[in-house]
């Protein structure tokens, strides 16, 4: 049978129950497009790709866990995905080149995905008026890659008001539950060891020497002893059981080889006679990175330590830091540390830092972000023990916010009633929702396998995953709200279903 004889169902109508059709109907495309076009100019540059195509392609990529190339192929082969992107008819050509994904990730950034997440949360709360207002980029609750601080104060000064203004005069009543916790979004890098990192740095230095000699037309290359160095590294790396003495000797040898190569590179650069680096920007960046790696490793080798400040663990992603977590699966994780808050099942990144920090400092910032988004403070804050410092508890008490954790010191007898114990146990069980959201992101959307290279594109990748997870929940609630309205119109039963603790509970009517 030839391809022309194969029968296609394209002549029939598309199925309205398809998941991409339902997801496309529930999305606030106009509000998301407004955020996407915010930083673009209508007068300069080439015409931009339609916002629905760009945002929809990002959603397909992270929802289906595809790489850039496979995403474009999947869109070209799936007629429902093309309908989801807003195309008027089926087309076999690519919607855009796969290499444009990197530019789009850099252009969107974590701040725009966070703005889209705010739109989803506001619309889930039926706050169309607040969601329809113009929010510029200065209204973000957090500047990514920073631990807050003066960023929020500057934003308030620039905008003159918060995102959702609190009622003047009488403050709004505290409402809702705020859950918060921290996790790490692991970068997809090889597990770093001092020996392997030095060996890779030595190989890069040898490549730079070859490139400089070719650029300067030098026939007699400096000695690098690359074959001997490679053989010594492999003999030690292949050993199953290595003693501390053997590892230290191997690190010392690789340090000396790398130091010799760096001196040779300096001598070659002196022969250029100019101030400009003779090789490309990437090689110049690698040269700077391996210099820092050598200084850090030499310091730890001489001081007999295994830690240093701002430790580099990957040559090509020097912004990645080791984050000590103490988990059963891995004591140390390598990636960005996230401070996440959760309300009504929707998760939002409030802090994204490449440096390790104490997540207890996030509490005030996340509570204020909740207030700016909703217009009122939460009624109760549910966290683990690390957030329950005396300073945080006192600050929450002044705002009339209840902290769900155990009180400090010896508890009084009145607080040990069965009702209080049961209430505290239930609230701590509610905290599992944020842990489940982390598991959903890592197991379902590869939050623990971030494949972007630069810090900005990695932040965009992480924020896009949280946006997609919130969008999936929003689409389910959209379908349920339609089901609820249909039942209410048929049976005329008010409050047939109510929402309690983010679960659907049946209520008997009189």
QUIBELWO-V367584 format. One record per residue. RES is the residue in one small letter. PSI is psi in radians with two decimals (999 if undefined). D_LAST is the distance of its C-alpha to the last C-alpha in Angstrom with 1 decimal. Layout:
res=RES psi=PSI d_last=D_LAST
res=RES psi=PSI d_last=D_LAST
This chain:
res=x psi=2.33 d_last=66.1
res=x psi=2.94 d_last=66.5
res=x psi=-0.48 d_last=63.8
res=x psi=-0.44 d_last=64.3
res=x psi=-0.18 d_last=63.3
res=x psi=2.23 d_last=60.0
res=x psi=2.39 d_last=57.1
res=x psi=2.59 d_last=54.5
res=x psi=0.31 d_last=51.0
res=x psi=-0.28 d_last=51.3
res=x psi=-0.34 d_last=51.6
res=x psi=2.93 d_last=48.0
res=x psi=2.65 d_last=45.0
res=x psi=2.67 d_last=43.4
res=x psi=2.16 d_last=40.2
res=x psi=-0.32 d_last=37.2
res=x psi=0.06 d_last=35.4
res=x psi=2.55 d_last=38.2
res=x psi=-0.60 d_last=37.3
res=x psi=-0.56 d_last=39.9
res=x psi=-0.80 d_last=38.6
res=x psi=-0.73 d_last=35.0
res=x psi=-0.68 d_last=36.3
res=x psi=-0.60 d_last=38.5
res=x psi=-0.49 d_last=35.7
res=x psi=-0.21 d_last=33.6
res=x psi=2.45 d_last=36.5
res=x psi=1.35 d_last=37.3
res=x psi=-0.70 d_last=40.9
res=x psi=-0.75 d_last=42.1
res=x psi=-0.68 d_last=41.0
res=x psi=-0.66 d_last=42.7
res=x psi=-0.63 d_last=45.8
res=x psi=-0.67 d_last=46.2
res=x psi=-0.70 d_last=46.4
res=x psi=-0.72 d_last=48.9
res=x psi=-0.06 d_last=51.2
res=x psi=-0.70 d_last=51.1
res=x psi=0.15 d_last=54.3
res=x psi=2.70 d_last=56.2
res=x psi=2.40 d_last=58.8
res=x psi=-0.11 d_last=58.8
res=x psi=-0.48 d_last=62.6
res=x psi=2.73 d_last=64.1
res=x psi=2.98 d_last=64.0
res=x psi=2.75 d_last=63.3
res=x psi=2.38 d_last=60.2
res=x psi=2.67 d_last=57.1
res=x psi=2.54 d_last=55.2
res=x psi=2.38 d_last=51.8
res=x psi=-0.64 d_last=49.2
res=x psi=-0.62 d_last=46.7
res=x psi=-0.77 d_last=49.4
res=x psi=-0.90 d_last=50.2
res=x psi=-0.70 d_last=46.7
res=x psi=-0.67 d_last=45.6
res=x psi=-0.67 d_last=48.7
res=x psi=-0.70 d_last=47.9
res=x psi=-0.78 d_last=44.3
res=x psi=-0.74 d_last=45.8
res=x psi=-0.88 d_last=48.4
res=x psi=-0.50 d_last=46.2
res=x psi=-0.64 d_last=43.3
res=x psi=-0.04 d_last=45.8
res=x psi=0.89 d_last=48.1
res=x psi=2.72 d_last=51.2
res=x psi=3.13 d_last=54.4
res=x psi=-0.78 d_last=55.6
res=x psi=-0.78 d_last=57.8
res=x psi=-0.52 d_last=55.2
res=x psi=-0.80 d_last=52.6
res=x psi=-0.70 d_last=54.9
res=x psi=-0.73 d_last=55.7
res=x psi=-0.70 d_last=52.1
res=x psi=-0.69 d_last=51.3
res=x psi=-0.52 d_last=54.4
res=x psi=-0.28 d_last=53.4
res=x psi=2.04 d_last=49.7
res=x psi=-0.52 d_last=48.8
res=x psi=-0.64 d_last=45.1
res=x psi=-0.65 d_last=46.2
res=x psi=-0.64 d_last=48.4
res=x psi=-0.67 d_last=45.5
res=x psi=-0.59 d_last=43.5
res=x psi=-0.08 d_last=46.5
res=x psi=0.23 d_last=46.3
res=x psi=2.55 d_last=49.5
res=x psi=-0.46 d_last=49.9
res=x psi=2.86 d_last=51.7
res=x psi=2.37 d_last=52.8
res=x psi=2.43 d_last=55.9
res=x psi=-0.33 d_last=57.9
res=x psi=2.74 d_last=59.4
res=x psi=2.46 d_last=58.1
res=x psi=-0.59 d_last=55.6
res=x psi=2.92 d_last=57.8
res=x psi=2.49 d_last=60.2
res=x psi=-0.53 d_last=58.9
res=x psi=-0.25 d_last=61.0
res=x psi=-0.25 d_last=59.0
res=x psi=-0.71 d_last=56.1
res=x psi=-0.75 d_last=58.0
res=x psi=-0.69 d_last=58.5
res=x psi=-0.68 d_last=54.9
res=x psi=-0.72 d_last=53.8
res=x psi=-0.66 d_last=56.3
res=x psi=-0.76 d_last=55.3
res=x psi=-0.93 d_last=51.5
res=x psi=3.00 d_last=51.7
res=x psi=-0.48 d_last=48.9
res=x psi=-0.70 d_last=48.2
res=x psi=-0.64 d_last=47.3
res=x psi=-0.60 d_last=45.0
res=x psi=-0.66 d_last=43.4
res=x psi=-0.68 d_last=42.9
res=x psi=-0.66 d_last=41.3
res=x psi=-0.68 d_last=39.0
res=x psi=-0.69 d_last=38.0
res=x psi=-0.73 d_last=37.1
res=x psi=-0.76 d_last=34.9
res=x psi=-0.77 d_last=33.0
res=x psi=-0.71 d_last=32.6
res=x psi=-0.51 d_last=31.4
res=x psi=-0.45 d_last=28.8
res=x psi=0.14 d_last=27.5
res=x psi=0.70 d_last=27.5
res=x psi=1.12 d_last=30.5
res=x psi=-0.63 d_last=32.5
res=x psi=-0.76 d_last=34.4
res=x psi=-0.62 d_last=35.6
res=x psi=-0.42 d_last=36.4
res=x psi=-0.13 d_last=38.4
res=x psi=2.80 d_last=40.8
res=x psi=2.14 d_last=44.3
res=x psi=2.02 d_last=44.8
res=x psi=3.09 d_last=48.3
res=x psi=-0.27 d_last=49.6
res=x psi=-0.17 d_last=50.2
res=x psi=0.04 d_last=46.5
res=x psi=2.46 d_last=46.1
res=x psi=-0.33 d_last=44.8
res=x psi=2.45 d_last=47.5
res=x psi=2.05 d_last=50.9
res=x psi=2.67 d_last=51.2
res=x psi=0.12 d_last=54.0
res=x psi=2.66 d_last=53.8
res=x psi=0.77 d_last=52.1
res=x psi=-2.29 d_last=50.9
res=x psi=-2.04 d_last=52.8
res=x psi=-0.12 d_last=54.2
res=x psi=-0.78 d_last=52.7
res=x psi=-0.64 d_last=49.4
res=x psi=-0.70 d_last=51.3
res=x psi=-0.66 d_last=53.6
res=x psi=-0.72 d_last=50.7
res=x psi=-0.66 d_last=49.2
res=x psi=-0.67 d_last=52.7
res=x psi=-0.73 d_last=53.1
res=x psi=-0.44 d_last=49.8
res=x psi=-0.20 d_last=49.5
res=x psi=2.84 d_last=45.7
res=x psi=3.07 d_last=43.2
res=x psi=-0.83 d_last=41.1
res=x psi=1.92 d_last=38.0
res=x psi=2.47 d_last=39.1
res=x psi=2.52 d_last=37.4
res=x psi=2.25 d_last=36.5
res=x psi=2.57 d_last=39.6
res=x psi=-1.78 d_last=39.6
res=x psi=2.16 d_last=36.5
res=x psi=2.66 d_last=35.8
res=x psi=2.62 d_last=32.6
res=x psi=2.47 d_last=30.0
res=x psi=2.34 d_last=30.3
res=x psi=2.58 d_last=27.6
res=x psi=2.96 d_last=27.4
res=x psi=2.40 d_last=29.3
res=x psi=2.09 d_last=32.9
res=x psi=2.43 d_last=34.4
res=x psi=2.63 d_last=38.2
res=x psi=3.07 d_last=41.0
res=x psi=2.66 d_last=44.4
res=x psi=3.14 d_last=46.0
res=x psi=2.27 d_last=49.2
res=x psi=1.82 d_last=49.6
res=x psi=2.39 d_last=52.7
res=x psi=2.61 d_last=55.5
res=x psi=1.35 d_last=57.0
res=x psi=2.80 d_last=60.4
res=x psi=2.55 d_last=62.7
res=x psi=2.13 d_last=62.3
res=x psi=2.38 d_last=64.9
res=x psi=2.67 d_last=67.8
res=x psi=-0.72 d_last=70.7
res=x psi=-0.81 d_last=73.2
res=x psi=-0.65 d_last=71.5
res=x psi=-0.70 d_last=70.8
res=x psi=-0.66 d_last=74.5
res=x psi=-0.73 d_last=75.7
res=x psi=-0.66 d_last=73.6
res=x psi=-0.69 d_last=74.9
res=x psi=-0.71 d_last=78.4
res=x psi=-0.67 d_last=78.0
res=x psi=-0.66 d_last=76.7
res=x psi=-0.65 d_last=79.7
res=x psi=-0.68 d_last=82.0
res=x psi=-0.67 d_last=80.5
res=x psi=-0.65 d_last=80.9
res=x psi=-0.76 d_last=84.6
res=x psi=-0.73 d_last=85.2
res=x psi=-0.69 d_last=83.6
res=x psi=-0.72 d_last=85.6
res=x psi=-0.66 d_last=88.9
res=x psi=-0.66 d_last=88.3
res=x psi=-0.68 d_last=87.4
res=x psi=0.04 d_last=90.6
res=x psi=0.80 d_last=92.8
res=x psi=2.12 d_last=93.7
res=x psi=-0.73 d_last=95.2
res=x psi=1.73 d_last=95.5
res=x psi=2.65 d_last=92.0
res=x psi=2.63 d_last=91.4
res=x psi=2.33 d_last=91.1
res=x psi=-0.31 d_last=87.6
res=x psi=0.73 d_last=88.1
res=x psi=-0.61 d_last=85.0
res=x psi=-0.76 d_last=85.9
res=x psi=-0.75 d_last=86.6
res=x psi=-0.71 d_last=83.5
res=x psi=-0.72 d_last=81.3
res=x psi=-0.72 d_last=82.9
res=x psi=-0.66 d_last=82.4
res=x psi=-0.78 d_last=78.8
res=x psi=-0.65 d_last=78.1
res=x psi=-0.62 d_last=80.0
res=x psi=-0.69 d_last=77.8
res=x psi=-0.53 d_last=74.5
res=x psi=-0.22 d_last=75.0
res=x psi=2.33 d_last=75.5
res=x psi=-0.78 d_last=72.6
res=x psi=2.01 d_last=73.3
res=x psi=2.35 d_last=74.6
res=x psi=2.82 d_last=75.9
res=x psi=-0.62 d_last=75.3
res=x psi=-0.73 d_last=79.0
res=x psi=-0.71 d_last=79.1
res=x psi=-0.74 d_last=76.1
res=x psi=-0.70 d_last=77.8
res=x psi=-0.71 d_last=81.1
res=x psi=-0.71 d_last=79.4
res=x psi=-0.70 d_last=77.6
res=x psi=-0.71 d_last=80.9
res=x psi=-0.79 d_last=82.7
res=x psi=-0.60 d_last=80.1
res=x psi=-0.74 d_last=80.1
res=x psi=-0.69 d_last=83.9
res=x psi=-0.78 d_last=83.8
res=x psi=-0.69 d_last=81.2
res=x psi=-0.70 d_last=83.1
res=x psi=-0.73 d_last=86.2
res=x psi=-0.68 d_last=84.5
res=x psi=-0.68 d_last=83.0
res=x psi=-0.66 d_last=86.5
res=x psi=-0.68 d_last=87.8
res=x psi=-0.72 d_last=85.2
res=x psi=-0.71 d_last=86.2
res=x psi=-0.67 d_last=89.8
res=x psi=-0.67 d_last=89.0
res=x psi=-0.53 d_last=87.0
res=x psi=-0.45 d_last=90.0
res=x psi=-0.22 d_last=92.0
res=x psi=-0.56 d_last=89.8
res=x psi=0.21 d_last=91.2
res=x psi=2.97 d_last=88.1
res=x psi=-0.25 d_last=85.0
res=x psi=2.43 d_last=82.6
res=x psi=2.24 d_last=81.3
res=x psi=-0.31 d_last=83.1
res=x psi=-3.09 d_last=80.2
res=x psi=3.02 d_last=76.8
res=x psi=-0.67 d_last=73.8
res=x psi=-0.76 d_last=72.1
res=x psi=-0.65 d_last=75.3
res=x psi=-0.72 d_last=75.7
res=x psi=-0.74 d_last=72.2
res=x psi=-0.66 d_last=72.8
res=x psi=-0.75 d_last=76.1
res=x psi=-0.72 d_last=74.3
res=x psi=-0.79 d_last=71.7
res=x psi=-0.44 d_last=74.2
res=x psi=-0.76 d_last=76.1
res=x psi=-0.69 d_last=73.1
res=x psi=-0.75 d_last=72.4
res=x psi=-0.77 d_last=76.0
res=x psi=-0.68 d_last=75.9
res=x psi=-0.80 d_last=72.7
res=x psi=-0.64 d_last=73.9
res=x psi=-0.67 d_last=77.3
res=x psi=-0.81 d_last=75.8
res=x psi=-0.61 d_last=73.7
res=x psi=-0.74 d_last=76.7
res=x psi=-0.59 d_last=79.0
res=x psi=0.00 d_last=76.6
res=x psi=0.79 d_last=75.4
res=x psi=3.00 d_last=71.7
res=x psi=0.35 d_last=68.9
res=x psi=2.63 d_last=66.9
res=x psi=2.85 d_last=67.8
res=x psi=2.42 d_last=66.1
res=x psi=0.86 d_last=64.6
res=x psi=2.25 d_last=65.6
res=x psi=2.29 d_last=65.9
res=x psi=-0.06 d_last=64.8
res=x psi=2.30 d_last=65.4
res=x psi=-0.72 d_last=68.2
res=x psi=-0.22 d_last=66.3
res=x psi=1.25 d_last=63.2
res=x psi=-0.18 d_last=64.6
res=x psi=-0.25 d_last=61.4
res=x psi=2.38 d_last=59.7
res=x psi=2.68 d_last=59.7
res=x psi=2.25 d_last=59.0
res=x psi=1.94 d_last=55.7
res=x psi=2.09 d_last=55.7
res=x psi=-0.48 d_last=52.2
res=x psi=0.47 d_last=53.0
res=x psi=2.82 d_last=50.7
res=x psi=-0.67 d_last=51.4
res=x psi=-0.72 d_last=52.1
res=x psi=2.19 d_last=54.4
res=x psi=-0.59 d_last=55.6
res=x psi=2.36 d_last=56.6
res=x psi=2.69 d_last=54.9
res=x psi=1.85 d_last=56.6
res=x psi=-2.82 d_last=54.7
res=x psi=2.41 d_last=52.6
res=x psi=2.28 d_last=50.4
res=x psi=2.31 d_last=46.9
res=x psi=1.94 d_last=44.6
res=x psi=2.34 d_last=41.1
res=x psi=2.68 d_last=37.9
res=x psi=2.30 d_last=34.5
res=x psi=2.29 d_last=31.2
res=x psi=0.59 d_last=28.1
res=x psi=-0.03 d_last=30.1
res=x psi=2.23 d_last=33.0
res=x psi=2.52 d_last=36.4
res=x psi=2.38 d_last=39.1
res=x psi=2.09 d_last=42.8
res=x psi=-0.45 d_last=43.8
res=x psi=2.29 d_last=47.2
res=x psi=1.90 d_last=49.5
res=x psi=2.43 d_last=52.8
res=x psi=-0.11 d_last=55.7
res=x psi=2.61 d_last=56.8
res=x psi=2.47 d_last=55.3
res=x psi=2.87 d_last=53.4
res=x psi=2.06 d_last=51.2
res=x psi=-0.22 d_last=47.6
res=x psi=-0.42 d_last=46.7
res=x psi=-0.12 d_last=48.3
res=x psi=-0.29 d_last=45.5
res=x psi=-0.86 d_last=42.7
res=x psi=-0.75 d_last=43.5
res=x psi=-0.69 d_last=44.2
res=x psi=-0.59 d_last=40.9
res=x psi=-0.72 d_last=38.9
res=x psi=-0.62 d_last=40.7
res=x psi=-0.66 d_last=40.2
res=x psi=-0.73 d_last=36.5
res=x psi=-0.72 d_last=36.7
res=x psi=-0.56 d_last=38.9
res=x psi=-0.71 d_last=36.7
res=x psi=-0.37 d_last=33.3
res=x psi=0.03 d_last=34.6
res=x psi=2.80 d_last=33.3
res=x psi=2.79 d_last=34.1
res=x psi=2.76 d_last=31.8
res=x psi=-0.64 d_last=29.9
res=x psi=2.53 d_last=31.3
res=x psi=2.19 d_last=34.3
res=x psi=2.01 d_last=34.4
res=x psi=-3.10 d_last=37.9
res=x psi=-3.04 d_last=40.4
res=x psi=-0.50 d_last=43.0
res=x psi=-0.40 d_last=45.6
res=x psi=-0.25 d_last=43.6
res=x psi=0.90 d_last=43.2
res=x psi=2.85 d_last=46.5
res=x psi=-0.71 d_last=47.0
res=x psi=-0.79 d_last=47.5
res=x psi=-0.71 d_last=44.3
res=x psi=-0.72 d_last=42.3
res=x psi=-0.69 d_last=43.9
res=x psi=-0.73 d_last=43.3
res=x psi=-0.66 d_last=39.6
res=x psi=-0.67 d_last=39.3
res=x psi=-0.51 d_last=41.0
res=x psi=0.01 d_last=38.4
res=x psi=0.43 d_last=35.5
res=x psi=2.27 d_last=34.6
res=x psi=2.36 d_last=33.8
res=x psi=2.27 d_last=35.9
res=x psi=-0.21 d_last=34.2
res=x psi=3.03 d_last=37.5
res=x psi=2.51 d_last=39.0
res=x psi=2.65 d_last=40.9
res=x psi=2.65 d_last=44.6
res=x psi=-2.94 d_last=46.8
res=x psi=2.16 d_last=45.8
res=x psi=2.46 d_last=42.1
res=x psi=2.84 d_last=41.4
res=x psi=-0.56 d_last=40.0
res=x psi=-0.54 d_last=36.8
res=x psi=-0.14 d_last=35.9
res=x psi=0.43 d_last=36.1
res=x psi=2.69 d_last=32.9
res=x psi=-0.61 d_last=30.8
res=x psi=-0.80 d_last=28.0
res=x psi=-0.68 d_last=30.6
res=x psi=-0.75 d_last=32.2
res=x psi=-0.70 d_last=29.0
res=x psi=-0.74 d_last=28.0
res=x psi=-0.66 d_last=31.6
res=x psi=-0.70 d_last=31.6
res=x psi=-0.75 d_last=28.4
res=x psi=-0.65 d_last=29.9
res=x psi=-0.50 d_last=33.2
res=x psi=-0.58 d_last=31.5
res=x psi=-0.53 d_last=30.0
res=x psi=-0.36 d_last=33.7
res=x psi=-0.30 d_last=34.4
res=x psi=-0.71 d_last=32.9
res=x psi=-0.58 d_last=36.0
res=x psi=-0.68 d_last=38.2
res=x psi=-0.60 d_last=36.5
res=x psi=-0.66 d_last=37.1
res=x psi=-0.74 d_last=40.8
res=x psi=-0.67 d_last=40.9
res=x psi=-0.74 d_last=39.4
res=x psi=-0.69 d_last=42.1
res=x psi=-0.69 d_last=44.9
res=x psi=-0.59 d_last=44.1
res=x psi=-0.42 d_last=42.5
res=x psi=0.25 d_last=44.4
res=x psi=0.77 d_last=47.7
res=x psi=-0.38 d_last=47.1
res=x psi=0.24 d_last=49.7
res=x psi=1.08 d_last=52.2
res=x psi=2.12 d_last=52.9
res=x psi=0.02 d_last=55.9
res=x psi=2.72 d_last=56.7
res=x psi=-0.91 d_last=60.1
res=x psi=2.89 d_last=60.0
res=x psi=-0.71 d_last=57.7
res=x psi=-0.77 d_last=56.1
res=x psi=-0.54 d_last=55.4
res=x psi=-0.72 d_last=54.0
res=x psi=-0.70 d_last=51.6
res=x psi=-0.72 d_last=50.6
res=x psi=-0.83 d_last=50.1
res=x psi=-0.82 d_last=47.8
res=x psi=-0.58 d_last=45.8
res=x psi=-0.63 d_last=45.4
res=x psi=-0.77 d_last=43.9
res=x psi=-0.63 d_last=41.2
res=x psi=-0.75 d_last=40.6
res=x psi=-0.71 d_last=40.2
res=x psi=-0.73 d_last=37.8
res=x psi=-0.62 d_last=35.6
res=x psi=-0.68 d_last=36.0
res=x psi=-0.73 d_last=34.8
res=x psi=-0.70 d_last=31.6
res=x psi=-0.70 d_last=31.2
res=x psi=-0.64 d_last=31.6
res=x psi=-0.74 d_last=29.0
res=x psi=-0.58 d_last=26.4
res=x psi=-0.77 d_last=27.7
res=x psi=-0.66 d_last=27.0
res=x psi=-0.68 d_last=23.5
res=x psi=-0.65 d_last=22.7
res=x psi=-0.71 d_last=24.0
res=x psi=-0.69 d_last=21.8
res=x psi=-0.74 d_last=18.7
res=x psi=-0.66 d_last=19.7
res=x psi=-0.77 d_last=20.4
res=x psi=-0.69 d_last=17.1
res=x psi=-0.66 d_last=15.3
res=x psi=-0.52 d_last=17.9
res=x psi=-0.75 d_last=17.4
res=x psi=-0.19 d_last=13.7
res=x psi=0.75 d_last=12.8
res=x psi=1.94 d_last=10.0
res=x psi=2.59 d_last=10.7
res=x psi=0.81 d_last=11.4
res=x psi=-0.67 d_last=11.3
res=x psi=2.56 d_last=14.0
res=x psi=2.80 d_last=15.3
res=x psi=2.19 d_last=18.8
res=x psi=2.07 d_last=19.6
res=x psi=0.72 d_last=23.2
res=x psi=0.41 d_last=24.2
res=x psi=2.68 d_last=22.1
res=x psi=2.15 d_last=19.2
res=x psi=2.33 d_last=16.2
res=x psi=2.36 d_last=13.2
res=x psi=2.25 d_last=9.8
res=x psi=2.39 d_last=6.8
res=x psi=2.74 d_last=3.8
res=x psi=999 d_last=0.0
